[in-house]
Amino acid sequence: MTDSATPPPDPDPDPSSDSVTVAVAVTHADPAPGDSGDSGDSGGSGGSGGSGVPHPGPDDVAARLRRALGPVTVVRSTPLGGGLYNSAVLTELDDGRRLVLKTAPRADTPALTHERDLLGTEALFHRLAARAGARVPTVLHHEPAGAGTPAEWLLLTYLDGTTWDAARAGLTPADTAALRRRLGEDLARVASVTGPVHGYPRPALGLSAPDWPRAFTAMFHAVLADADRFGVTLPVPAGRLAGLPDRFRRRLAEVDRPALVHFDAWAGNLVLGRAGDGSWRLDGLIDGERAFFGDPLAEFVGLDPLGSAEDDPDLLAGYRSVAPGLTLDTGARIRLALYRVYLALVMRVESVPRAYDGEFASWLDAWSAERVTRQVAVLDASGA
């Protein structure tokens, strides 16, 4: 069985090139079957488990792996936790391979506009990031939703290790500084990939455009429309929020290249391992389902939703060692505030279709309201 779409051609292998350009329609960017490698998620792999999406049973897991890989024997399947949207199962084969099977919610499940076909986006991200030199899960198969497949699924290899989030308490300041520098290097490599358009890589959603101002405006307005559709109260009037992209269009237009952005590279999506001397190393970047093409500065918002990663000297040193042209001028600071408003709105609105409850829901409601309000104030004070 082959995947239902054709992989993009390999980029120009010119070793002097500093970037990878994707010059194909992203709707045809699923991977070819039979690729091999490693992957990672919560404790090492590329998935979720706290989502409420049912984990596939053993017979279903075995059938999917045979569909993707041919005759294989599954000896163990273990549900993975740590995520809020997809489900993931660690699958061990009799030949020693360990794989991750991710399953999305059914196609008819209520979701935000940009959340359709997310596992196809993840497959695309991992293939492109790997070409740029970042260590990511290797995609073995992507099956889109369709006749006989009520929910899309994705098969990845598995990275041994632990997430940065889980290891945090055991990291010394020197460990953290070295890891942040390495993270900056890897994210700069990811950003060296140039997409065919700006925005989310599924044109059917209407959230992409030839330039970043139009693409970001579509993305921003979509989450506001989602808030209205799901009855989410906004901390700032919707009309005022809707005008922000146009108000700062000149700053958004400073972005002239659609760079690949993971947009969810927080510590729970970073896999760490130990070197032979016992020191920590960054072994993988996982869960690329939120990726888009646009302003590489947006990465700094996604990797630290609660803080300001662009002010981390170790992270910046690593990033600039690969991409020395990164600047943090007035225009950059304004765009970062816009992206913080956008991400906080996404997190606030998604809580309704995902049915968050309890202390986490209460915290998210209060935090997102404060985050949006404060960043709008930053924009108001910019005078630009």
C-alpha positions as CSV (number, residue, x, y, z in Angstrom):
1,M,0.0,0.0,0.0
2,T,1.3,3.5,-0.8
3,D,0.4,6.8,0.6
4,S,-2.4,8.6,-1.2
5,A,-0.3,11.6,-2.3
6,T,3.1,12.1,-3.9
7,P,6.1,13.4,-1.9
8,P,7.6,16.7,-2.9
9,P,10.8,16.4,-4.9
10,D,14.1,16.7,-3.0
11,P,15.4,20.3,-3.0
12,D,18.5,21.3,-5.0
13,P,21.3,19.5,-3.2
14,D,23.8,22.3,-3.7
15,P,25.9,22.2,-0.5
16,S,26.5,26.0,-0.7
17,S,22.8,26.7,-0.3
18,D,21.8,28.0,3.2
19,S,18.1,27.1,2.8
20,V,15.7,24.6,1.4
21,T,13.0,25.9,-0.9
22,V,9.8,24.0,-1.3
23,A,8.6,24.7,-4.8
24,V,5.6,22.4,-5.0
25,A,1.9,22.6,-4.1
26,V,1.8,21.6,-0.4
27,T,-1.3,19.5,-1.0
28,H,1.0,16.9,-2.5
29,A,3.5,16.8,0.3
30,D,2.8,13.5,2.0
31,P,5.8,11.2,2.5
32,A,6.6,8.1,0.5
33,P,6.3,4.8,2.4
34,G,9.3,2.9,3.5
35,D,11.4,5.8,4.9
36,S,13.3,4.8,8.1
37,G,14.8,6.6,11.1
38,D,14.0,7.6,14.6
39,S,11.4,9.7,16.3
40,G,10.3,11.2,19.6
41,D,7.4,12.1,22.0
42,S,6.5,12.1,25.6
43,G,9.4,10.3,26.9
44,G,10.3,10.0,23.3
45,S,7.8,10.0,20.4
46,G,5.6,12.3,18.4
47,G,2.1,12.2,19.7
48,S,-0.5,12.8,22.3
49,G,-2.7,10.9,24.7
50,G,-4.7,13.2,26.9
51,S,-6.9,14.2,24.0
52,G,-10.0,12.1,24.5
53,V,-9.5,10.5,21.1
54,P,-9.8,6.7,21.6
55,H,-6.6,4.8,21.2
56,P,-6.9,2.1,18.4
57,G,-7.2,-1.4,19.6
58,P,-4.5,-4.1,19.0
59,D,-6.1,-5.5,15.9
60,D,-6.6,-2.0,14.4
61,V,-2.9,-1.1,15.2
62,A,-1.7,-4.3,13.6
63,A,-3.9,-3.8,10.5
64,R,-2.7,-0.2,10.0
65,L,1.0,-1.2,10.3
66,R,0.5,-4.0,7.7
67,R,-1.2,-1.5,5.5
68,A,1.8,0.9,5.8
69,L,4.8,-1.5,6.0
70,G,3.7,-4.9,4.7
71,P,4.0,-8.1,6.7
72,V,5.0,-7.1,10.3
73,T,4.4,-8.6,13.7
74,V,3.4,-6.3,16.6
75,V,4.6,-7.6,20.0
76,R,3.4,-4.7,22.2
77,S,1.3,-1.5,21.9
78,T,1.4,1.1,24.7
79,P,-0.7,4.3,24.8
80,L,1.3,7.5,25.2
81,G,0.2,10.4,27.2
82,G,1.1,14.1,27.2
83,G,-1.1,15.7,24.5
84,L,-4.4,17.4,24.2
85,Y,-5.6,16.7,20.7
86,N,-4.5,13.4,18.9
87,S,-3.9,10.0,20.5
88,A,-0.6,8.1,20.1
89,V,0.4,4.6,20.6
90,L,4.0,3.3,21.0
91,T,4.2,0.1,18.9
92,E,7.0,-2.4,19.2
93,L,7.7,-4.9,16.4
94,D,9.3,-8.3,16.6
95,D,12.3,-7.0,14.6
96,G,13.1,-4.5,17.3
97,R,11.7,-1.4,15.7
98,R,9.7,1.0,17.9
99,L,7.1,3.2,16.1
100,V,4.5,5.7,17.0
101,L,1.0,5.6,15.6
102,K,-0.9,8.9,15.9
103,T,-4.6,9.1,15.3
104,A,-6.5,12.4,14.9
105,P,-10.1,13.1,16.0
106,R,-12.7,12.0,13.4
107,A,-13.1,14.4,10.5
108,D,-16.6,15.4,11.8
109,T,-15.3,16.4,15.3
110,P,-15.8,20.1,16.1
111,A,-12.5,21.9,15.7
112,L,-10.9,25.2,14.9
113,T,-10.7,26.1,11.2
114,H,-6.9,25.5,11.0
115,E,-7.1,22.2,12.7
116,R,-8.2,20.1,9.7
117,D,-5.7,17.6,8.4
118,L,-3.1,18.4,11.0
119,L,-1.3,15.1,10.7
120,G,-0.7,15.8,7.1
121,T,0.9,19.0,8.2
122,E,3.0,17.1,10.7
123,A,4.2,14.7,8.0
124,L,5.2,17.7,5.8
125,F,7.0,19.5,8.7
126,H,9.1,16.5,9.7
127,R,10.2,15.7,6.2
128,L,11.2,19.4,5.4
129,A,12.8,19.9,8.8
130,A,14.9,16.7,8.4
131,R,16.2,18.0,5.0
132,A,17.3,21.2,6.7
133,G,19.3,19.2,9.3
134,A,17.0,19.2,12.3
135,R,16.5,15.8,14.1
136,V,12.8,15.0,13.9
137,P,10.6,11.8,13.7
138,T,10.9,10.0,10.3
139,V,7.5,9.7,8.6
140,L,6.7,6.2,7.5
141,H,3.1,6.6,6.4
142,H,0.3,9.2,6.4
143,E,-3.3,8.1,5.8
144,P,-5.8,11.0,5.3
145,A,-9.4,10.7,6.4
146,G,-11.7,9.4,3.6
147,A,-13.8,6.4,2.6
148,G,-13.1,3.7,5.1
149,T,-10.8,5.9,7.2
150,P,-13.0,8.1,9.5
151,A,-9.9,9.7,11.1
152,E,-6.5,10.5,9.6
153,W,-3.5,8.7,11.0
154,L,0.3,9.0,10.9
155,L,3.1,6.4,11.5
156,L,6.4,7.7,12.7
157,T,9.6,6.3,14.1
158,Y,10.4,6.7,17.8
159,L,13.1,8.6,19.6
160,D,14.4,7.2,22.8
161,G,14.8,9.8,25.5
162,T,12.7,12.1,27.7
163,T,11.1,15.4,27.1
164,W,12.8,18.6,28.2
165,D,9.7,19.3,30.3
166,A,10.1,16.0,32.2
167,A,13.8,16.4,32.6
168,R,13.8,20.1,33.7
169,A,14.3,19.5,37.4
170,G,17.5,17.6,36.7
171,L,19.1,20.2,34.5
172,T,21.8,22.5,35.8
173,P,22.1,26.1,34.6
174,A,25.0,25.1,32.4
175,D,22.9,22.2,30.9
176,T,20.1,24.6,30.2
177,A,22.3,27.2,28.5
178,A,23.9,24.6,26.3
179,L,20.6,23.1,25.3
180,R,19.0,26.5,24.6
181,R,21.9,27.3,22.3
182,R,21.4,24.0,20.5
183,L,17.7,24.6,20.3
184,G,18.3,28.0,18.7
185,E,20.6,26.3,16.1
186,D,17.9,23.7,15.2
187,L,15.1,26.3,15.0
188,A,17.2,28.4,12.6
189,R,17.8,25.4,10.4
190,V,14.0,24.8,10.4
191,A,13.5,28.4,9.4
192,S,15.9,28.0,6.5
193,V,13.1,26.0,4.7
194,T,11.1,28.3,2.3
195,G,7.5,27.4,1.6
196,P,5.6,27.9,-1.7
197,V,3.1,30.3,0.0
198,H,2.6,32.1,3.4
199,G,0.2,30.6,5.9
200,Y,-1.0,27.1,6.7
201,P,0.0,24.5,4.2
202,R,-3.5,23.4,3.2
203,P,-4.9,25.8,0.6
204,A,-8.4,24.4,0.8
205,L,-8.7,26.0,4.3
206,G,-8.2,29.5,2.8
207,L,-5.5,30.3,5.3
208,S,-2.6,30.9,2.9
209,A,-1.7,33.7,0.6
210,P,1.2,35.0,-1.6
211,D,2.3,37.4,1.1
212,W,2.5,37.3,4.9
213,P,0.1,40.2,5.7
214,R,-2.8,38.6,3.8
215,A,-2.0,35.1,5.2
216,F,-1.7,36.2,8.8
217,T,-4.9,38.3,8.4
218,A,-6.7,35.2,7.2
219,M,-5.3,33.1,10.1
220,F,-6.2,35.8,12.7
221,H,-9.7,36.4,11.4
222,A,-10.3,32.6,11.3
223,V,-9.7,32.2,15.0
224,L,-12.0,35.1,15.7
225,A,-14.7,33.5,13.6
226,D,-14.1,30.3,15.5
227,A,-14.6,32.2,18.8
228,D,-17.9,33.4,17.5
229,R,-18.9,29.9,16.3
230,F,-18.1,28.3,19.6
231,G,-19.5,31.1,21.8
232,V,-16.2,32.0,23.3
233,T,-16.1,35.3,25.2
234,L,-13.1,37.5,24.2
235,P,-11.2,39.7,26.6
236,V,-11.0,42.5,24.0
237,P,-13.9,43.4,21.6
238,A,-13.8,41.2,18.5
239,G,-13.9,44.2,16.2
240,R,-10.9,45.8,17.8
241,L,-9.0,42.5,17.6
242,A,-10.0,42.0,13.9
243,G,-8.4,45.4,13.0
244,L,-5.0,44.6,14.4
245,P,-3.5,42.9,11.3
246,D,-4.5,45.7,9.0
247,R,-3.4,48.3,11.5
248,F,0.1,46.8,11.6
249,R,0.1,45.6,8.0
250,R,3.3,47.6,7.2
251,R,5.1,45.7,9.9
252,L,3.8,42.3,8.7
253,A,5.0,43.3,5.2
254,E,8.5,43.3,6.5
255,V,8.4,39.5,6.2
256,D,9.3,38.7,2.7
257,R,10.0,34.9,2.8
258,P,7.6,32.2,3.9
259,A,9.9,30.4,6.4
260,L,8.9,27.0,8.0
261,V,7.7,27.6,11.5
262,H,6.9,24.7,14.0
263,F,5.0,27.1,16.3
264,D,4.7,24.5,19.2
265,A,8.4,23.9,20.1
266,W,7.8,24.2,23.9
267,A,9.7,21.9,26.3
268,G,7.1,19.1,26.1
269,N,7.8,18.7,22.4
270,L,11.6,18.6,22.7
271,V,13.3,15.2,23.3
272,L,16.5,15.0,25.3
273,G,19.1,12.2,25.6
274,R,22.4,11.6,27.4
275,A,25.8,11.7,25.7
276,G,28.5,9.2,26.5
277,D,29.9,11.5,29.2
278,G,26.5,11.9,30.8
279,S,25.8,15.4,29.5
280,W,22.4,16.3,28.2
281,R,21.9,16.7,24.4
282,L,18.9,17.8,22.3
283,D,17.8,14.7,20.4
284,G,14.6,15.7,18.7
285,L,11.9,18.1,17.9
286,I,8.4,16.5,17.7
287,D,4.7,17.2,17.1
288,G,5.0,19.5,14.0
289,E,1.3,19.5,13.4
290,R,0.8,23.2,14.1
291,A,3.4,24.3,11.5
292,F,2.9,27.0,8.9
293,F,5.0,29.1,6.5
294,G,5.6,32.7,7.5
295,D,7.6,34.9,9.8
296,P,10.4,32.9,11.5
297,L,10.0,35.2,14.5
298,A,6.7,33.5,15.3
299,E,8.8,30.5,16.5
300,F,9.9,32.4,19.5
301,V,6.3,32.8,20.6
302,G,5.4,29.1,20.1
303,L,8.4,27.7,22.0
304,D,7.6,29.8,25.1
305,P,3.9,30.7,25.1
306,L,4.1,32.1,28.6
307,G,7.3,34.2,28.3
308,S,9.5,36.0,25.9
309,A,12.0,33.6,24.3
310,E,13.5,36.3,22.1
311,D,15.2,37.7,25.2
312,D,17.1,34.5,26.0
313,P,20.8,35.2,25.1
314,D,21.7,31.5,24.8
315,L,18.8,30.8,22.5
316,L,19.6,33.8,20.4
317,A,23.3,33.0,20.3
318,G,22.5,29.5,18.9
319,Y,20.0,30.9,16.4
320,R,22.4,33.6,15.1
321,S,25.2,31.1,14.7
322,V,23.1,29.6,11.9
323,A,21.1,32.7,10.8
324,P,23.1,35.8,11.7
325,G,20.6,38.1,10.1
326,L,18.0,37.8,12.9
327,T,17.1,41.3,14.1
328,L,14.8,42.4,17.0
329,D,14.0,45.9,16.0
330,T,10.7,47.8,16.6
331,G,9.0,46.0,13.7
332,A,10.0,42.6,15.1
333,R,8.7,43.5,18.6
334,I,5.4,44.6,17.1
335,R,5.0,41.4,15.1
336,L,5.9,39.3,18.2
337,A,3.1,41.0,20.1
338,L,0.7,40.2,17.3
339,Y,1.7,36.5,17.3
340,R,1.3,36.4,21.1
341,V,-2.3,37.7,20.7
342,Y,-2.9,35.1,18.0
343,L,-1.6,32.1,20.0
344,A,-3.4,33.2,23.2
345,L,-6.6,33.4,21.1
346,V,-6.0,29.9,19.6
347,M,-5.5,28.5,23.1
348,R,-8.5,30.2,24.5
349,V,-10.9,29.2,21.7
350,E,-9.8,25.6,21.4
351,S,-10.7,25.0,25.0
352,V,-14.4,24.8,24.0
353,P,-14.4,22.2,21.3
354,R,-11.8,20.2,23.3
355,A,-14.0,20.5,26.4
356,Y,-11.3,21.4,28.8
357,D,-12.5,21.6,32.4
358,G,-11.2,21.8,36.0
359,E,-8.2,23.8,37.1
360,F,-6.6,23.8,33.7
361,A,-9.6,25.3,32.1
362,S,-9.8,28.0,34.8
363,W,-6.1,28.8,34.5
364,L,-6.3,29.0,30.7
365,D,-9.3,31.3,30.8
366,A,-7.5,33.7,33.1
367,W,-4.1,33.5,31.5
368,S,-5.3,34.0,27.9
369,A,-7.4,37.0,28.9
370,E,-4.4,38.6,30.6
371,R,-2.1,37.7,27.7
372,V,-4.4,39.2,25.0
373,T,-5.1,42.3,27.0
374,R,-1.5,43.0,27.8
375,Q,-0.2,42.4,24.3
376,V,-2.9,44.6,22.8
377,A,-1.7,47.3,25.3
378,V,1.9,46.7,24.0
379,L,0.7,47.3,20.5
380,D,-1.2,50.4,21.5
381,A,1.9,51.8,23.1
382,S,4.1,51.1,20.1
383,G,2.8,54.1,18.2
384,A,3.5,52.2,15.0
